[in-house]
Amino acid sequence: MSGAETVEFKITLSSEWYRLPVHVQVYLNDDLIEDTEITERESEGESREIKFTSQLEDGPNRLRIRYLDKETPDTTIDEGGNIVKDHLLNIKEI
């Protein structure tokens, strides 16, 4: 039996950044759902919910969360090779 089902998604994200906010894109089956900056910082107890509803056909479906625009200056490394500061995306819940 085949068919479609309505599915509600809730994705909870947070970040750590110090130069520029984290840039994220959310796709469902190659359709862009959200293109945004995650300014909410994990270290401050903040998070952002991305909610959407979609009709999904039976069979394989793909949810992608793309973390974009991280550059070399977004990671600070000390003389010993240890990461001191970093630009991070936290996927807290799906």
JOWOSUL-V476323 format. One line per field, one symbol per residue. psi: psi as a letter, one per 40 degrees, with the letter a starting at -180 (. if undefined). burial: # if it has 24 or more other C-alpha atoms within 12 Angstrom, else .. Layout:
psi: ???
burial: ???
This chain:
psi: hiaihhhhihhhiiihiediihhihhihfehhdhhihhehhdeeeiihhhiiiihhiiahihhhhhhiehideehhhideehhdiihihhhdi.
burial: ..........#.#####...######.#.....#..#####.....##.#..............###..................######...
